[in-house]
């Protein structure tokens, strides 16, 4: 199975509070983290292509409208490349559920039991990211202030590493 190599994990990943039981859907942020679209792994892209008819139906968009025209060429993604999802008419990622909070891809993975890898790694890991073989916590100014991981009513005692551990294990080969 294809994984991204990680040789370092920043202290903030272990120290910062993760999502509580409300998760992303319990946060009042209105999906602000999705306003720029997402870098979609090649593996996620292939799964989106495979399930495009269902995604087109839910999104009211055609597959040809989902992505920017060019691949990044960045090999540090599952499948060895990425492509940017477009921003839709609602001002968020094209995969945001129309007229409501949440993501079509998360919904399909949860409700239709599609592989979790249909969800771009960057989305599954938020507020964690990676760069040059290092797992890092997003800069605080890049996280919406109403995000569940920053909200005062977040009751978890678990770190973001712990709350995102399943995705971390699926996406990365950690060799520290």
N, CA, C and O atoms as a DFTB+ gen file, in Angstrom:
704 C
 N C O
     1  1       0.838      -1.179       0.000
     2  2       0.000       0.000       0.000
     3  2       0.884       1.244       0.000
     4  3       1.860       1.314       0.747
     5  1       0.554       2.198      -0.813
     6  2       1.284       3.454      -0.941
     7  2       1.109       4.308       0.309
     8  3      -0.012       4.519       0.772
     9  1       2.227       4.800       0.855
    10  2       2.191       5.703       2.004
    11  2       3.239       6.787       1.811
    12  3       4.182       6.629       1.035
    13  1       3.061       7.889       2.529
    14  2       3.986       9.019       2.496
    15  2       4.960       8.861       3.653
    16  3       4.548       8.578       4.778
    17  1       6.237       9.041       3.387
    18  2       7.262       8.862       4.421
    19  2       7.316      10.092       5.331
    20  3       7.322      11.232       4.868
    21  1       7.356       9.824       6.642
    22  2       7.508      10.865       7.657
    23  2       8.703      10.509       8.526
    24  3       8.788       9.400       9.053
    25  1       9.633      11.461       8.676
    26  2      10.833      11.239       9.482
    27  2      10.850      12.103      10.743
    28  3      11.721      11.938      11.597
    29  1       9.880      13.034      10.863
    30  2       9.846      13.922      12.014
    31  2       8.395      14.314      12.295
    32  3       7.602      14.513      11.375
    33  1       8.063      14.422      13.597
    34  2       6.745      14.894      14.003
    35  2       6.964      16.058      14.961
    36  3       7.667      15.918      15.962
    37  1       6.366      17.203      14.659
    38  2       6.556      18.387      15.496
    39  2       5.892      18.191      16.859
    40  3       4.923      17.442      16.983
    41  1       6.415      18.860      17.866
    42  2       5.887      18.769      19.224
    43  2       4.438      19.247      19.295
    44  3       3.666      18.745      20.113
    45  1       4.057      20.208      18.453
    46  2       2.693      20.741      18.472
    47  2       1.650      19.677      18.130
    48  3       0.519      19.743      18.612
    49  1       2.013      18.716      17.318
    50  2       1.083      17.643      16.945
    51  2       0.715      16.815      18.181
    52  3      -0.416      16.347      18.303
    53  1       1.656      16.641      19.079
    54  2       1.397      15.899      20.314
    55  2       0.785      16.779      21.403
    56  3       0.090      16.275      22.285
    57  1       1.033      18.078      21.350
    58  2       0.616      18.982      22.423
    59  2      -0.747      19.622      22.193
    60  3      -1.454      19.926      23.153
    61  1      -1.127      19.832      20.930
    62  2      -2.365      20.565      20.649
    63  2      -3.588      19.677      20.831
    64  3      -3.559      18.487      20.517
    65  1      -4.647      20.262      21.333
    66  2      -5.911      19.568      21.550
    67  2      -6.509      19.134      20.210
    68  3      -6.475      19.881      19.233
    69  1      -7.051      17.927      20.181
    70  2      -7.696      17.412      18.978
    71  2      -9.193      17.642      19.000
    72  3      -9.692      18.412      19.821
    73  1      -9.907      16.990      18.118
    74  2     -11.360      17.125      18.043
    75  2     -12.028      16.324      19.151
    76  3     -11.591      15.219      19.473
    77  1     -13.091      16.881      19.737
    78  2     -13.866      16.125      20.712
    79  2     -14.982      15.387      19.987
    80  3     -14.965      15.291      18.760
    81  1     -15.948      14.866      20.732
    82  2     -16.997      14.047      20.121
    83  2     -17.865      14.817      19.128
    84  3     -18.526      14.208      18.288
    85  1     -17.873      16.156      19.215
    86  2     -18.627      16.950      18.243
    87  2     -17.972      16.907      16.867
    88  3     -18.649      17.013      15.844
    89  1     -16.646      16.752      16.852
    90  2     -15.908      16.721      15.605
    91  2     -16.127      17.963      14.767
    92  3     -16.575      18.994      15.268
    93  1     -15.816      17.860      13.525
    94  2     -15.961      18.976      12.598
    95  2     -17.431      19.377      12.445
    96  3     -17.747      20.565      12.372
    97  1     -18.316      18.402      12.399
    98  2     -19.725      18.702      12.164
    99  2     -20.367      19.452      13.331
   100  3     -21.391      20.110      13.146
   101  1     -19.783      19.366      14.527
   102  2     -20.309      20.080      15.675
   103  2     -19.762      21.481      15.815
   104  3     -20.155      22.217      16.720
   105  1     -18.870      21.852      14.937
   106  2     -18.236      23.164      14.988
   107  2     -19.065      24.168      14.185
   108  3     -19.563      23.836      13.109
   109  1     -19.216      25.392      14.697
   110  2     -20.026      26.384      13.981
   111  2     -19.270      27.131      12.872
   112  3     -19.724      28.192      12.444
   113  1     -18.150      26.619      12.404
   114  2     -17.277      27.373      11.502
   115  2     -17.790      27.520      10.074
   116  3     -17.244      28.322       9.316
   117  1     -18.810      26.780       9.685
   118  2     -19.349      26.843       8.310
   119  2     -18.306      26.453       7.262
   120  3     -18.297      26.998       6.158
   121  1     -17.443      25.524       7.603
   122  2     -16.493      24.941       6.653
   123  2     -15.505      25.947       6.071
   124  3     -15.138      25.854       4.899
   125  1     -15.082      26.895       6.878
   126  2     -14.149      27.916       6.406
   127  2     -12.847      27.296       5.907
   128  3     -12.234      27.817       4.976
   129  1     -12.411      26.175       6.522
   130  2     -11.165      25.546       6.083
   131  2     -11.270      25.022       4.649
   132  3     -10.255      24.693       4.035
   133  1     -12.478      24.946       4.120
   134  2     -12.703      24.424       2.770
   135  2     -12.853      25.517       1.713
   136  3     -13.150      25.218       0.556
   137  1     -12.655      26.763       2.091
   138  2     -12.955      27.849       1.156
   139  2     -11.983      27.943      -0.014
   140  3     -12.268      28.643      -0.986
   141  1     -10.849      27.262       0.052
   142  2      -9.879      27.332      -1.046
   143  2      -9.844      26.061      -1.890
   144  3      -9.046      25.966      -2.823
   145  1     -10.680      25.102      -1.586
   146  2     -10.580      23.814      -2.233
   147  2      -9.544      22.980      -1.505
   148  3      -9.117      23.341      -0.408
   149  1      -9.136      21.875      -2.098
   150  2      -8.191      20.967      -1.437
   151  2      -7.210      20.405      -2.447
   152  3      -7.516      20.286      -3.634
   153  1      -6.028      20.061      -1.960
   154  2      -5.069      19.322      -2.776
   155  2      -5.473      17.851      -2.697
   156  3      -5.348      17.219      -1.648
   157  1      -5.950      17.324      -3.797
   158  2      -6.508      15.976      -3.847
   159  2      -5.433      15.000      -4.314
   160  3      -4.886      15.129      -5.410
   161  1      -5.142      14.013      -3.451
   162  2      -4.168      12.971      -3.806
   163  2      -4.601      12.257      -5.082
   164  3      -5.792      12.197      -5.387
   165  1      -3.652      11.724      -5.817
   166  2      -3.960      10.936      -7.011
   167  2      -4.846       9.737      -6.662
   168  3      -5.751       9.392      -7.423
   169  1      -4.587       9.101      -5.511
   170  2      -5.426       7.968      -5.104
   171  2      -6.871       8.409      -4.858
   172  3      -7.804       7.717      -5.266
   173  1      -7.064       9.552      -4.197
   174  2      -8.420      10.067      -3.968
   175  2      -9.078      10.416      -5.302
   176  3     -10.253      10.119      -5.519
   177  1      -8.314      11.048      -6.191
   178  2      -8.822      11.414      -7.513
   179  2      -9.352      10.165      -8.239
   180  3     -10.445      10.186      -8.805
   181  1      -8.574       9.092      -8.216
   182  2      -8.989       7.861      -8.894
   183  2     -10.285       7.310      -8.302
   184  3     -11.140       6.819      -9.039
   185  1     -10.439       7.387      -6.980
   186  2     -11.671       6.918      -6.344
   187  2     -12.843       7.850      -6.653
   188  3     -13.974       7.396      -6.825
   189  1     -12.569       9.138      -6.720
   190  2     -13.613      10.095      -7.107
   191  2     -14.072       9.801      -8.533
   192  3     -15.271       9.825      -8.812
   193  1     -13.137       9.527      -9.430
   194  2     -13.478       9.163     -10.807
   195  2     -14.349       7.908     -10.825
   196  3     -15.350       7.848     -11.539
   197  1     -13.962       6.917     -10.042
   198  2     -14.693       5.655      -9.982
   199  2     -16.135       5.859      -9.497
   200  3     -17.039       5.151      -9.941
   201  1     -16.355       6.806      -8.604
   202  2     -17.676       7.044      -8.012
   203  2     -18.263       8.386      -8.461
   204  3     -19.079       8.985      -7.762
   205  1     -17.835       8.837      -9.625
   206  2     -18.202      10.173     -10.105
   207  2     -19.695      10.367     -10.292
   208  3     -20.199      11.460     -10.036
   209  1     -20.419       9.352     -10.726
   210  2     -21.855       9.535     -10.977
   211  2     -22.593       9.901      -9.697
   212  3     -23.449      10.785      -9.709
   213  1     -22.274       9.239      -8.603
   214  2     -22.906       9.546      -7.317
   215  2     -22.494      10.942      -6.846
   216  3     -23.330      11.699      -6.354
   217  1     -21.223      11.284      -6.992
   218  2     -20.724      12.595      -6.575
   219  2     -21.332      13.696      -7.439
   220  3     -21.696      14.754      -6.927
   221  1     -21.443      13.459      -8.731
   222  2     -22.087      14.436      -9.621
   223  2     -23.540      14.669      -9.204
   224  3     -24.008      15.807      -9.186
   225  1     -24.239      13.609      -8.874
   226  2     -25.648      13.711      -8.478
   227  2     -25.786      14.561      -7.213
   228  3     -26.636      15.449      -7.153
   229  1     -24.956      14.292      -6.206
   230  2     -25.052      15.020      -4.936
   231  2     -24.602      16.467      -5.090
   232  3     -25.212      17.373      -4.520
   233  1     -23.543      16.687      -5.853
   234  2     -22.960      18.031      -5.970
   235  2     -23.671      18.920      -6.992
   236  3     -23.492      20.138      -6.998
   237  1     -24.468      18.306      -7.844
   238  2     -25.093      19.044      -8.951
   239  2     -24.038      19.651      -9.872
   240  3     -24.264      20.701     -10.474
   241  1     -22.892      18.994      -9.979
   242  2     -21.799      19.430     -10.853
   243  2     -21.301      18.234     -11.644
   244  3     -21.487      17.085     -11.245
   245  1     -20.675      18.518     -12.754
   246  2     -20.103      17.447     -13.575
   247  2     -18.646      17.235     -13.192
   248  3     -17.981      18.160     -12.726
   249  1     -18.155      16.034     -13.387
   250  2     -16.775      15.686     -13.027
   251  2     -15.783      16.693     -13.619
   252  3     -14.800      17.051     -12.971
   253  1     -16.039      17.142     -14.836
   254  2     -15.148      18.083     -15.511
   255  2     -15.023      19.409     -14.758
   256  3     -14.086      20.172     -14.993
   257  1     -15.968      19.683     -13.853
   258  2     -15.963      20.925     -13.077
   259  2     -15.281      20.773     -11.715
   260  3     -15.153      21.758     -10.988
   261  1     -14.846      19.574     -11.355
   262  2     -14.331      19.296     -10.021
   263  2     -12.916      19.824      -9.770
   264  3     -12.599      20.229      -8.652
   265  1     -12.066      19.823     -10.796
   266  2     -10.637      20.032     -10.553
   267  2     -10.025      21.128     -11.416
   268  3     -10.503      21.433     -12.509
   269  1      -8.942      21.715     -10.883
   270  2      -8.120      22.647     -11.657
   271  2      -7.552      21.880     -12.852
   272  3      -7.535      20.649     -12.834
   273  1      -7.093      22.570     -13.874
   274  2      -6.656      21.856     -15.077
   275  2      -5.330      21.110     -14.954
   276  3      -5.089      20.176     -15.719
   277  1      -4.466      21.491     -14.018
   278  2      -3.119      20.918     -14.000
   279  2      -2.804      20.185     -12.708
   280  3      -3.222      20.590     -11.623
   281  1      -2.060      19.102     -12.848
   282  2      -1.536      18.357     -11.709
   283  2      -0.336      19.108     -11.139
   284  3       0.358      19.822     -11.863
   285  1      -0.094      18.943      -9.839
   286  2       0.980      19.674      -9.156
   287  2       2.365      19.150      -9.489
   288  3       3.326      19.920      -9.512
   289  1       2.486      17.851      -9.746
   290  2       3.799      17.231      -9.940
   291  2       4.498      16.936      -8.610
   292  3       5.617      16.423      -8.605
   293  1       3.857      17.249      -7.495
   294  2       4.419      17.014      -6.163
   295  2       4.243      15.533      -5.814
   296  3       3.116      15.061      -5.670
   297  1       5.328      14.817      -5.681
   298  2       5.287      13.376      -5.430
   299  2       4.974      13.038      -3.972
   300  3       4.803      11.866      -3.638
   301  1       4.898      14.042      -3.102
   302  2       4.680      13.826      -1.676
   303  2       3.186      13.701      -1.338
   304  3       2.703      14.256      -0.351
   305  1       2.476      12.953      -2.192
   306  2       1.051      12.685      -2.009
   307  2       0.790      11.215      -2.292
   308  3       1.552      10.577      -3.018
   309  1      -0.281      10.672      -1.725
   310  2      -0.662       9.299      -2.041
   311  2      -0.890       9.204      -3.550
   312  3      -1.607      10.021      -4.128
   313  1      -0.293       8.230      -4.165
   314  2      -0.387       8.098      -5.610
   315  2       0.664       8.901      -6.346
   316  3       0.736       8.835      -7.573
   317  1       1.489       9.666      -5.624
   318  2       2.605      10.373      -6.225
   319  2       2.272      11.657      -6.961
   320  3       3.082      12.131      -7.757
   321  1       1.087      12.241      -6.715
   322  2       0.738      13.502      -7.361
   323  2      -0.515      14.069      -6.697
   324  3      -1.174      13.381      -5.918
   325  1      -0.841      15.317      -7.006
   326  2      -2.078      15.919      -6.502
   327  2      -2.622      16.907      -7.519
   328  3      -1.912      17.395      -8.398
   329  1      -3.896      17.179      -7.366
   330  2      -4.579      18.155      -8.200
   331  2      -5.527      18.929      -7.293
   332  3      -6.088      18.363      -6.355
   333  1      -5.707      20.190      -7.558
   334  2      -6.526      21.055      -6.698
   335  2      -8.001      20.936      -7.068
   336  3      -8.361      20.987      -8.244
   337  1      -8.855      20.776      -6.046
   338  2     -10.293      20.827      -6.309
   339  2     -10.690      22.288      -6.494
   340  3     -10.092      23.187      -5.903
   341  1     -11.684      22.503      -7.302
   342  2     -12.155      23.871      -7.557
   343  2     -13.069      24.337      -6.428
   344  3     -13.590      23.538      -5.649
   345  1     -13.242      25.638      -6.367
   346  2     -14.198      26.246      -5.453
   347  2     -15.524      26.336      -6.201
   348  3     -15.577      26.807      -7.337
   349  1     -16.588      25.882      -5.554
   350  2     -17.904      25.883      -6.178
   351  2     -18.648      27.189      -5.980
   352  3     -18.098      28.148      -5.439
   353  1     -19.888      27.227      -6.413
   354  2     -20.695      28.451      -6.369
   355  2     -20.971      28.932      -4.945
   356  3     -21.258      30.113      -4.747
   357  1     -20.890      28.051      -3.957
   358  2     -21.133      28.437      -2.561
   359  2     -19.895      29.049      -1.913
   360  3     -19.929      29.415      -0.738
   361  1     -18.794      29.165      -2.675
   362  2     -17.581      29.767      -2.140
   363  2     -16.717      28.825      -1.342
   364  3     -15.806      29.268      -0.642
   365  1     -16.979      27.539      -1.429
   366  2     -16.179      26.512      -0.759
   367  2     -15.806      25.436      -1.767
   368  3     -16.218      25.478      -2.926
   369  1     -15.034      24.492      -1.313
   370  2     -14.627      23.358      -2.148
   371  2     -15.839      22.778      -2.879
   372  3     -16.933      22.705      -2.319
   373  1     -15.643      22.376      -4.101
   374  2     -16.704      21.806      -4.938
   375  2     -17.351      20.581      -4.280
   376  3     -18.485      20.228      -4.606
   377  1     -16.627      19.930      -3.349
   378  2     -17.150      18.728      -2.699
   379  2     -17.936      19.018      -1.419
   380  3     -18.384      18.090      -0.746
   381  1     -18.103      20.285      -1.084
   382  2     -18.926      20.633       0.079
   383  2     -20.372      20.283      -0.246
   384  3     -20.833      20.487      -1.369
   385  1     -21.073      19.763       0.732
   386  2     -22.473      19.423       0.528
   387  2     -23.267      20.682       0.168
   388  3     -23.140      21.702       0.845
   389  1     -24.072      20.624      -0.874
   390  2     -24.859      21.802      -1.253
   391  2     -25.816      22.204      -0.128
   392  3     -26.512      21.365       0.443
   393  1     -25.836      23.490       0.173
   394  2     -26.795      24.061       1.120
   395  2     -26.660      23.564       2.558
   396  3     -27.581      23.743       3.355
   397  1     -25.533      22.946       2.904
   398  2     -25.355      22.505       4.287
   399  2     -23.886      22.320       4.618
   400  3     -23.031      22.371       3.733
   401  1     -23.598      22.107       5.879
   402  2     -22.239      21.901       6.359
   403  2     -21.802      20.478       6.018
   404  3     -22.617      19.556       5.983
   405  1     -20.499      20.315       5.765
   406  2     -19.958      18.980       5.556
   407  2     -19.507      18.722       4.135
   408  3     -19.639      19.575       3.257
   409  1     -18.975      17.539       3.925
   410  2     -18.327      17.163       2.676
   411  2     -18.969      15.927       2.057
   412  3     -19.269      14.953       2.747
   413  1     -19.168      15.982       0.774
   414  2     -19.712      14.846       0.034
   415  2     -18.828      13.613       0.206
   416  3     -19.329      12.506       0.398
   417  1     -17.514      13.808       0.137
   418  2     -16.595      12.670       0.198
   419  2     -16.609      12.014       1.580
   420  3     -16.602      10.787       1.678
   421  1     -16.628      12.818       2.650
   422  2     -16.753      12.260       4.001
   423  2     -18.073      11.516       4.138
   424  3     -18.125      10.424       4.703
   425  1     -19.135      12.114       3.619
   426  2     -20.469      11.504       3.693
   427  2     -20.489      10.147       2.992
   428  3     -21.012       9.176       3.538
   429  1     -19.930      10.075       1.799
   430  2     -19.917       8.808       1.059
   431  2     -19.056       7.756       1.749
   432  3     -19.405       6.576       1.754
   433  1     -17.942       8.171       2.327
   434  2     -17.088       7.217       3.048
   435  2     -17.818       6.667       4.273
   436  3     -17.708       5.481       4.581
   437  1     -18.555       7.518       4.963
   438  2     -19.254       7.093       6.174
   439  2     -20.530       6.318       5.867
   440  3     -20.756       5.246       6.427
   441  1     -21.357       6.852       4.985
   442  2     -22.676       6.267       4.758
   443  2     -22.698       5.170       3.706
   444  3     -23.473       4.220       3.819
   445  1     -21.866       5.287       2.698
   446  2     -21.842       4.296       1.623
   447  2     -20.682       3.316       1.774
   448  3     -20.503       2.400       0.972
   449  1     -19.900       3.541       2.830
   450  2     -18.744       2.687       3.139
   451  2     -17.725       2.624       2.001
   452  3     -17.121       1.583       1.741
   453  1     -17.550       3.766       1.331
   454  2     -16.493       3.855       0.332
   455  2     -15.159       3.948       1.068
   456  3     -15.132       4.334       2.237
   457  1     -14.055       3.605       0.411
   458  2     -12.749       3.677       1.076
   459  2     -12.468       5.085       1.592
   460  3     -12.775       6.067       0.915
   461  1     -11.884       5.191       2.792
   462  2     -11.548       6.496       3.376
   463  2     -10.574       7.268       2.496
   464  3     -10.493       8.493       2.586
   465  1      -9.848       6.571       1.662
   466  2      -8.887       7.256       0.792
   467  2      -9.554       8.059      -0.320
   468  3      -8.865       8.721      -1.096
   469  1     -10.873       8.013      -0.409
   470  2     -11.574       8.905      -1.348
   471  2     -11.515      10.343      -0.816
   472  3     -11.691      11.298      -1.573
   473  1     -11.270      10.487       0.479
   474  2     -11.159      11.802       1.110
   475  2      -9.708      12.256       0.991
   476  3      -8.814      11.515       1.401
   477  1      -9.438      13.433       0.451
   478  2      -8.054      13.896       0.347
   479  2      -7.340      13.858       1.702
   480  3      -7.922      14.202       2.731
   481  1      -6.093      13.442       1.686
   482  2      -5.312      13.328       2.927
   483  2      -5.317      14.622       3.715
   484  3      -5.451      14.604       4.938
   485  1      -5.174      15.727       3.039
   486  2      -5.120      17.025       3.705
   487  2      -6.395      17.286       4.501
   488  3      -6.350      17.944       5.540
   489  1      -7.520      16.781       4.029
   490  2      -8.803      16.957       4.708
   491  2      -8.942      15.980       5.878
   492  3      -9.430      16.353       6.945
   493  1      -8.521      14.751       5.679
   494  2      -8.612      13.747       6.742
   495  2      -7.737      14.109       7.932
   496  3      -8.056      13.750       9.065
   497  1      -6.651      14.806       7.692
   498  2      -5.673      15.100       8.737
   499  2      -5.898      16.419       9.453
   500  3      -5.373      16.605      10.551
   501  1      -6.647      17.330       8.884
   502  2      -6.781      18.672       9.438
   503  2      -7.041      18.615      10.942
   504  3      -7.898      17.846      11.376
   505  1      -6.339      19.393      11.739
   506  2      -5.419      20.501      11.491
   507  2      -3.942      20.100      11.461
   508  3      -3.074      20.860      11.892
   509  1      -3.675      18.919      10.956
   510  2      -2.293      18.471      10.763
   511  2      -1.985      18.530       9.271
   512  3      -2.875      18.338       8.442
   513  1      -0.744      18.792       8.934
   514  2      -0.293      18.763       7.550
   515  2       1.094      18.133       7.520
   516  3       1.621      17.750       8.565
   517  1       1.676      18.023       6.361
   518  2       3.018      17.473       6.232
   519  2       3.802      18.258       5.198
   520  3       3.239      18.857       4.281
   521  1       5.124      18.239       5.372
   522  2       6.007      18.952       4.459
   523  2       7.421      18.431       4.665
   524  3       7.882      18.328       5.802
   525  1       8.106      18.103       3.590
   526  2       9.494      17.635       3.660
   527  2       9.692      16.557       4.719
   528  3      10.585      16.661       5.561
   529  1       8.868      15.533       4.675
   530  2       8.925      14.378       5.567
   531  2       8.662      14.716       7.027
   532  3       9.054      13.960       7.915
   533  1       8.002      15.844       7.290
   534  2       7.673      16.237       8.655
   535  2       6.162      16.403       8.808
   536  3       5.510      17.035       7.977
   537  1       5.616      15.831       9.873
   538  2       4.214      15.995      10.224
   539  2       4.140      17.219      11.125
   540  3       4.856      17.306      12.123
   541  1       3.264      18.176      10.770
   542  2       3.223      19.462      11.462
   543  2       1.790      19.858      11.782
   544  3       0.842      19.405      11.140
   545  1       1.655      20.705      12.779
   546  2       0.369      21.310      13.123
   547  2       0.248      22.578      12.288
   548  3       1.210      23.337      12.174
   549  1      -0.940      22.819      11.695
   550  2      -1.134      24.037      10.911
   551  2      -0.804      25.257      11.763
   552  3      -0.988      25.241      12.980
   553  1      -0.325      26.295      11.128
   554  2      -0.137      27.564      11.815
   555  2      -1.504      28.004      12.341
   556  3      -2.498      27.939      11.618
   557  1      -1.553      28.442      13.570
   558  2      -2.828      28.781      14.205
   559  2      -3.634      29.791      13.398
   560  3      -4.862      29.721      13.381
   561  1      -2.966      30.729      12.729
   562  2      -3.709      31.721      11.950
   563  2      -4.381      31.118      10.719
   564  3      -5.204      31.782      10.089
   565  1      -4.050      29.875      10.359
   566  2      -4.691      29.203       9.230
   567  2      -5.868      28.328       9.656
   568  3      -6.498      27.679       8.822
   569  1      -6.164      28.312      10.961
   570  2      -7.275      27.523      11.473
   571  2      -8.391      28.479      11.869
   572  3      -8.148      29.412      12.634
   573  1      -9.607      28.275      11.370
   574  2     -10.711      29.164      11.746
   575  2     -10.878      29.199      13.269
   576  3     -10.821      28.155      13.919
   577  1     -11.080      30.372      13.835
   578  2     -11.178      30.501      15.291
   579  2     -12.365      29.731      15.866
   580  3     -12.377      29.426      17.058
   581  1     -13.352      29.415      15.048
   582  2     -14.491      28.639      15.526
   583  2     -14.336      27.144      15.271
   584  3     -15.288      26.386      15.459
   585  1     -13.153      26.710      14.845
   586  2     -12.906      25.285      14.606
   587  2     -13.011      24.526      15.929
   588  3     -12.605      25.033      16.975
   589  1     -13.544      23.340      15.879
   590  2     -13.727      22.513      17.066
   591  2     -12.435      22.348      17.864
   592  3     -12.474      22.320      19.094
   593  1     -11.296      22.239      17.189
   594  2     -10.038      22.022      17.911
   595  2      -9.595      23.250      18.698
   596  3      -8.730      23.138      19.566
   597  1     -10.171      24.427      18.414
   598  2      -9.831      25.656      19.134
   599  2     -10.948      26.124      20.074
   600  3     -10.706      26.970      20.935
   601  1     -12.150      25.597      19.926
   602  2     -13.288      26.057      20.715
   603  2     -13.115      25.767      22.193
   604  3     -12.617      24.708      22.575
   605  1     -13.527      26.707      23.015
   606  2     -13.436      26.540      24.464
   607  2     -14.316      25.401      24.963
   608  3     -13.991      24.759      25.961
   609  1     -15.432      25.144      24.275
   610  2     -16.325      24.067      24.731
   611  2     -15.836      22.672      24.335
   612  3     -16.462      21.675      24.696
   613  1     -14.733      22.593      23.601
   614  2     -14.138      21.304      23.247
   615  2     -13.655      20.642      24.536
   616  3     -12.812      21.193      25.245
   617  1     -14.191      19.462      24.832
   618  2     -13.934      18.802      26.109
   619  2     -12.906      17.681      26.039
   620  3     -12.685      17.005      27.044
   621  1     -12.281      17.462      24.912
   622  2     -11.354      16.335      24.828
   623  2     -10.064      16.615      25.584
   624  3      -9.640      17.762      25.727
   625  1      -9.473      15.571      26.047
   626  2      -8.143      15.643      26.659
   627  2      -7.109      15.037      25.712
   628  3      -5.917      15.010      26.016
   629  1      -7.578      14.551      24.564
   630  2      -6.682      13.887      23.620
   631  2      -6.021      14.897      22.692
   632  3      -6.605      15.924      22.346
   633  1      -4.799      14.586      22.299
   634  2      -4.065      15.454      21.371
   635  2      -4.573      15.252      19.951
   636  3      -5.264      14.275      19.661
   637  1      -4.227      16.179      19.072
   638  2      -4.608      16.050      17.668
   639  2      -3.951      14.803      17.063
   640  3      -4.522      14.195      16.157
   641  1      -2.773      14.413      17.540
   642  2      -2.153      13.167      17.069
   643  2      -3.064      11.982      17.406
   644  3      -3.257      11.089      16.581
   645  1      -3.616      11.977      18.612
   646  2      -4.480      10.865      19.023
   647  2      -5.806      10.862      18.264
   648  3      -6.275       9.804      17.847
   649  1      -6.414      12.036      18.081
   650  2      -7.714      12.066      17.411
   651  2      -7.602      11.808      15.908
   652  3      -8.578      11.397      15.280
   653  1      -6.440      12.042      15.334
   654  2      -6.238      11.813      13.906
   655  2      -5.389      10.563      13.651
   656  3      -4.926      10.350      12.530
   657  1      -5.183       9.743      14.673
   658  2      -4.260       8.615      14.571
   659  2      -4.621       7.606      13.480
   660  3      -3.732       7.103      12.794
   661  1      -5.890       7.307      13.310
   662  2      -6.292       6.348      12.280
   663  2      -5.873       6.835      10.894
   664  3      -5.337       6.063      10.099
   665  1      -6.112       8.100      10.607
   666  2      -5.704       8.667       9.313
   667  2      -4.184       8.701       9.202
   668  3      -3.634       8.391       8.145
   669  1      -3.507       9.072      10.272
   670  2      -2.028       9.113      10.253
   671  2      -1.471       7.745       9.911
   672  3      -0.568       7.637       9.081
   673  1      -1.990       6.704      10.532
   674  2      -1.497       5.341      10.277
   675  2      -1.791       4.885       8.852
   676  3      -1.001       4.146       8.263
   677  1      -2.924       5.320       8.291
   678  2      -3.276       4.928       6.929
   679  2      -2.438       5.667       5.876
   680  3      -2.089       5.090       4.847
   681  1      -2.122       6.921       6.129
   682  2      -1.499       7.764       5.123
   683  2       0.034       7.739       5.161
   684  3       0.689       7.849       4.125
   685  1       0.593       7.595       6.357
   686  2       2.033       7.769       6.507
   687  2       2.780       6.517       6.929
   688  3       2.260       5.660       7.643
   689  1       4.001       6.443       6.468
   690  2       4.980       5.475       6.962
   691  2       5.923       6.296       7.845
   692  3       6.730       7.082       7.348
   693  1       5.808       6.104       9.147
   694  2       6.598       6.903      10.076
   695  2       7.858       6.146      10.432
   696  3       7.809       5.022      10.931
   697  1       8.996       6.786      10.166
   698  2      10.298       6.176      10.464
   699  2      11.160       7.186      11.224
   700  3      12.016       7.869      10.660
   701  1      10.898       7.245      12.506
   702  2      11.611       8.206      13.359
   703  2      12.650       7.451      14.176
   704  3      13.373       8.057      14.967
